[in-house]
């Protein structure tokens, strides 16, 4: 009798298992049904255009008709070779764009990161009055149209603009900013043609002396504009991170006798590491993709000293009709962004403190083990 009752109780178990699986499948199906519209939208407007651009980069499509048409031929890596081969005007323009953008990245990313961190510290002070006003004032340029900011910058940095008028008060004759192609480093070195050893064509057909020109005076104006317009956004990220740390941590460091610099360097900055990683990553992506300011302001001039890879891709495809080369430049730019992101992730460790915490825990455990061994106790 007992055995029969046990079998009777055990019999519904498979049915219950099948019911749970059916319920799980139904929930999974409902989930896919809800996300299906977004999957379709992403597929049509993101994945499919990327696939089409990849095909265009290895074809001779002229922009007429469909890229998949019978009159479009596969040319392999020709477009990439033209850009990266170091020969011809296409490679030289690409090298010039990389040089300009590289100086732009090197100057903008560190300066905007440091400035946004300083602004966050300033508006996070308890003694500061009118915090809301300062937060809004610093963030306002970030939400203003980049085209409007660029037009304003063209007026401010013109030959008779407010910037040169301000410099005139100190008896400094300002340049015609957006029409001056001279490199800053060349100006500091006194100009000229430079050493003969640096005159030979080097990477991408650009001579070493041109690589060492530094950002042009016109590009410096764009660099100042980028710092002005982006620091407010990153200030909010740092501000949120500072408020998440709380005042107790800093007060504990003050009790331990740490100075203001020691509290910042050894306590606050390590805890801001994930935010620093995020800010630098967003800064790298944004600075390598700069386009609208160049398009509105100078279209790569003067003398191609503000030319960037993003604008060069647009120029090659939409203005010159070389769609394959334009798409190839876009994919090379994508590879550069990925490479720089990976490099800074290796340097900063991905902004994750987990690895550091685990190493500290292992070191502490080894120390306890050695102390226990010396005293004859148990770790």
C-alpha positions in Angstrom: 0.0 0.0 0.0 2.8 2.4 0.9 4.6 1.6 -2.4 1.5 2.2 -4.4 0.9 5.6 -2.7 4.6 6.6 -3.4 4.2 5.7 -7.0 1.0 7.7 -7.2 2.7 10.7 -5.7 5.7 10.4 -8.1 3.6 10.1 -11.2 2.6 13.8 -11.6 6.2 14.9 -11.4 7.0 14.6 -15.2 3.8 16.4 -15.9 4.8 19.2 -13.6 8.3 19.4 -15.2 6.7 19.6 -18.6 4.4 22.4 -17.3 7.3 24.4 -16.1 9.2 24.0 -19.4 6.0 25.0 -21.3 5.7 28.1 -19.0 9.3 28.9 -19.6 9.0 28.6 -23.3 5.9 30.7 -23.3 7.7 33.4 -21.3 10.7 33.3 -23.7 8.4 33.5 -26.7 6.6 36.5 -25.1 9.9 38.2 -24.5 11.1 37.7 -28.0 7.7 39.1 -29.2 8.2 42.3 -27.2 11.7 42.9 -28.4 11.0 41.9 -32.0 10.1 45.4 -33.2 13.4 46.8 -31.9 15.4 43.9 -33.4 13.7 44.6 -36.8 14.5 48.3 -36.5 18.1 47.7 -35.5 18.5 45.2 -38.3 17.1 47.6 -40.9 18.8 50.8 -39.8 22.0 49.5 -38.2 23.1 46.0 -39.2 22.0 46.2 -42.9 23.6 49.6 -43.6 26.9 48.3 -42.0 26.8 45.2 -44.2 26.1 47.4 -47.3 28.9 49.8 -46.4 31.3 46.9 -46.0 30.4 45.7 -49.5 30.8 49.2 -50.9 34.3 49.5 -49.4 35.4 46.5 -51.5 33.5 47.4 -54.7 33.6 50.1 -57.4 30.1 51.4 -56.8 29.7 54.9 -58.2 26.7 55.9 -56.2 24.3 55.3 -59.1 21.8 52.5 -58.9 21.8 49.8 -56.3 25.1 48.7 -54.7 24.1 45.1 -55.5 23.5 45.8 -59.2 25.2 43.8 -61.9 27.3 46.8 -63.0 29.1 46.9 -59.6 32.3 45.0 -59.5 34.3 43.5 -56.7 37.7 45.2 -56.4 38.9 43.6 -53.2 41.3 45.6 -51.0 42.0 48.3 -53.7 40.2 51.0 -51.8 42.0 50.2 -48.6 45.4 50.0 -50.4 44.8 53.5 -52.0 44.2 54.9 -48.5 46.8 53.0 -46.5 49.4 52.4 -49.3 51.3 55.6 -48.7 51.3 56.5 -52.4 49.2 59.0 -54.2 47.0 61.9 -53.2 44.4 59.7 -51.4 47.0 58.2 -49.0 48.5 61.6 -48.5 45.2 63.2 -47.6 44.4 60.3 -45.3 47.8 60.7 -43.6 47.2 64.5 -43.2 43.7 63.8 -41.7 45.2 61.2 -39.3 47.9 63.7 -38.2 45.4 66.5 -37.6 43.0 64.3 -35.7 45.7 62.7 -33.6 46.8 66.0 -32.3 43.2 66.9 -31.7 42.7 63.7 -29.6 46.0 64.1 -27.7 45.1 67.6 -26.6 41.3 67.4 -26.2 40.9 64.2 -24.2 43.3 64.9 -21.3 42.3 68.6 -21.1 38.5 68.0 -21.1 38.9 65.1 -18.6 41.0 67.3 -16.1 38.7 70.3 -16.6 35.5 68.3 -16.1 37.0 66.7 -12.9 38.0 70.2 -11.5 34.5 71.6 -12.3 32.9 68.6 -10.6 35.0 69.1 -7.4 34.1 72.8 -7.5 30.3 72.4 -7.7 30.4 69.5 -5.2 31.8 71.7 -2.4 29.3 72.2 0.5 30.4 75.8 1.0 29.5 76.8 -2.6 26.3 78.7 -3.0 24.2 78.6 -6.1 25.2 75.1 -7.1 22.3 74.7 -9.4 23.2 77.8 -11.4 26.8 76.7 -11.9 25.8 73.2 -12.9 23.4 74.6 -15.5 25.9 77.1 -16.7 28.7 74.6 -17.2 26.4 72.0 -18.8 24.5 74.5 -21.1 27.2 74.4 -23.9 26.8 70.7 -24.1 23.1 70.8 -25.0 23.6 73.7 -27.5 23.7 72.8 -31.2 27.2 72.2 -32.3 26.5 74.1 -35.5 25.4 77.1 -33.5 28.5 76.9 -31.3 30.7 76.6 -34.4 29.1 79.7 -36.0 29.7 81.6 -32.7 33.3 80.4 -32.7 33.8 81.7 -36.2 32.8 85.2 -35.1 34.8 85.1 -31.8 38.0 83.9 -33.5 37.9 86.0 -36.6 40.7 88.5 -37.3 38.6 91.3 -35.8 36.8 89.1 -33.3 36.4 89.3 -29.5 39.4 87.0 -28.8 41.9 89.1 -30.8 40.4 92.2 -29.2 41.0 90.8 -25.8 44.6 89.8 -26.7 45.0 93.4 -28.0 44.6 94.7 -24.5 47.9 93.0 -23.6 49.6 94.3 -26.8 49.4 90.8 -28.4 48.5 90.7 -32.1 46.2 87.7 -32.5 46.2 85.6 -35.7 43.4 85.1 -38.2 42.6 81.9 -36.4 40.6 79.9 -39.0 42.8 81.0 -41.9 46.2 80.3 -40.4 47.6 76.9 -41.4 50.8 77.2 -39.5 51.6 74.4 -37.0 52.0 75.4 -33.4 55.2 73.4 -32.9 56.6 74.9 -36.1 55.8 78.4 -34.8 57.6 77.6 -31.5 60.6 76.4 -33.5 60.8 79.5 -35.6 59.3 78.0 -38.8 61.4 77.2 -41.8 61.8 73.9 -43.6 63.3 72.0 -40.8 66.2 69.5 -40.9 66.8 67.8 -44.3 66.5 64.3 -42.6 62.9 65.1 -41.8 61.9 66.2 -45.3 61.7 62.7 -46.8 58.2 61.2 -47.2 57.4 58.9 -44.3 54.2 57.3 -43.0 51.2 57.9 -45.5 53.5 60.0 -47.7 53.8 62.7 -45.0 57.3 63.9 -44.1 58.5 63.7 -40.6 58.7 67.5 -40.4 55.0 67.7 -41.3 54.2 65.1 -38.6 56.0 67.3 -36.1 54.1 70.4 -37.1 51.6 70.1 -34.3 48.0 71.3 -34.6 47.5 74.3 -36.8 46.3 77.6 -35.4 42.9 76.8 -37.0 42.8 73.4 -35.3 43.7 75.0 -32.0 40.4 77.0 -32.2 38.5 73.7 -32.7 40.3 72.2 -29.8 39.3 75.0 -27.5 35.7 74.7 -28.8 35.6 70.9 -28.1 36.9 71.4 -24.5 34.3 74.2 -24.0 31.4 72.2 -25.2 32.1 68.7 -23.7 33.5 69.4 -20.3 30.0 70.1 -18.9 28.7 66.7 -19.8 31.7 64.9 -18.3 31.4 67.1 -15.2 28.0 65.6 -14.5 29.4 62.1 -14.7 32.2 63.0 -12.2 29.7 64.8 -10.0 27.5 61.8 -9.8 30.5 59.6 -8.9 31.7 62.1 -6.2 28.3 62.1 -4.6 28.2 58.3 -4.7 31.5 58.2 -2.7 29.9 60.2 0.2 31.4 62.4 2.8 32.2 59.7 5.3 35.1 58.3 3.2 36.8 61.7 3.1 36.2 62.4 6.7 37.7 59.0 7.6 40.8 60.0 5.6 41.0 63.3 7.4 40.8 61.6 10.8 43.8 59.5 9.7 45.7 62.7 9.0 45.7 62.6 5.2 46.3 66.0 3.5 44.0 67.3 0.8 46.3 66.0 -1.9 46.6 62.6 -0.3 42.9 62.3 0.1 42.5 63.1 -3.6 45.3 60.9 -4.9 45.0 57.9 -2.7 41.2 57.8 -1.8 39.0 59.8 -4.2 40.8 59.2 -7.5 41.0 55.4 -7.2 37.3 55.3 -6.4 36.6 57.4 -9.5 38.5 55.0 -11.7 35.4 53.5 -13.4 34.1 57.0 -14.2 37.5 58.1 -15.5 37.5 55.0 -17.8 34.0 56.0 -19.1 35.0 59.6 -19.7 38.2 58.8 -21.5 36.4 56.2 -23.7 33.6 58.6 -24.6 36.2 61.3 -25.2 38.2 59.1 -27.6 35.2 58.0 -29.6 33.9 61.6 -29.8 37.2 63.2 -30.8 38.0 60.6 -33.5 34.5 61.1 -35.0 34.6 64.9 -35.2 32.8 66.1 -38.3 30.0 68.7 -37.9 32.4 71.4 -36.5 34.7 70.9 -39.5 31.9 70.8 -42.0 30.3 74.0 -40.6 33.6 75.8 -40.0 36.4 75.2 -42.5 35.7 72.1 -44.6 39.2 70.9 -43.9 41.0 74.2 -44.6 43.2 76.1 -44.5 45.6 73.9 -46.5 43.9 70.8 -45.2 45.2 71.5 -41.7 41.7 70.8 -40.1 40.9 67.8 -42.3 39.8 64.8 -40.3 39.1 61.2 -41.3 35.4 61.6 -40.8 35.2 64.7 -43.0 37.6 63.0 -45.5 35.2 60.0 -45.7 32.3 62.4 -46.4 34.3 64.3 -49.0 35.5 61.2 -50.8 32.0 59.7 -51.0 29.5 62.6 -51.3 31.7 65.2 -53.0 34.2 63.3 -55.1 31.8 60.4 -55.9 34.4 57.7 -54.8 32.0 55.8 -52.5 34.3 52.8 -52.2 37.2 54.9 -50.8 34.8 56.8 -48.5 33.5 53.6 -47.0 37.0 52.2 -46.7 38.1 55.3 -44.7 35.1 54.9 -42.5 36.0 51.3 -41.6 39.7 52.2 -41.1 38.5 54.9 -38.7 36.3 52.4 -36.9 39.4 50.2 -36.5 41.4 53.1 -35.1 38.7 53.9 -32.5 38.5 50.2 -31.4 42.3 50.1 -31.1 42.6 53.2 -29.0 39.7 51.9 -26.8 41.4 48.6 -26.2 44.7 50.3 -25.4 43.2 52.6 -22.8 41.3 49.7 -21.4 44.6 47.8 -21.0 46.1 50.9 -19.3 43.3 51.7 -17.0 42.2 48.1 -16.5 38.7 48.6 -17.8 37.8 50.9 -14.9 37.1 47.9 -12.8 38.5 47.7 -9.3 37.7 44.1 -8.8 41.1 42.9 -9.9 42.8 45.3 -7.6 40.6 44.3 -4.7 41.3 40.6 -5.3 45.1 41.2 -5.4 44.8 43.1 -2.1 42.8 40.3 -0.5 45.4 37.7 -1.6 48.2 39.8 -0.3 46.4 40.2 3.0 45.8 36.5 3.2 49.5 35.7 2.6 50.4 38.2 5.3 48.1 36.5 7.8 49.5 33.1 6.8 53.1 34.2 7.4 52.2 35.8 10.7 50.4 32.7 11.8 53.3 30.5 10.8 55.7 32.7 12.8 53.5 32.6 15.9 52.6 28.9 15.6 48.9 29.8 15.2 46.3 29.1 12.5 45.7 31.6 9.7 
